[in-house]
């Protein structure tokens, strides 16, 4: 999570709060508690436009 671009650019206090919230979620959620790793699907969509002459 910490390597996501939108997290990296947050002010330090906001980044620390967000990452703290993620840690709390990972510790508390029954599907995530105790796991060392989890998958985060990531989809990138690209659009290309060409200006007509």
C-alpha positions, 0 to 999 in steps of 0.5 A: 500500500505504501508504494501506491503513487497516491499514498507516496504524495500525501503529506507525511501526517496523512500518509502515516494515518492512512497506513495506520488505518490499513494496519488496523484493518489487516489486524482486525478483519477476519479474512485478513488477520494473520496473513503475511501477504494479500493480493491487490488487483490493479487495473490500468486503462489507457486511452489514446486520442489522435487529433484530426488534421 
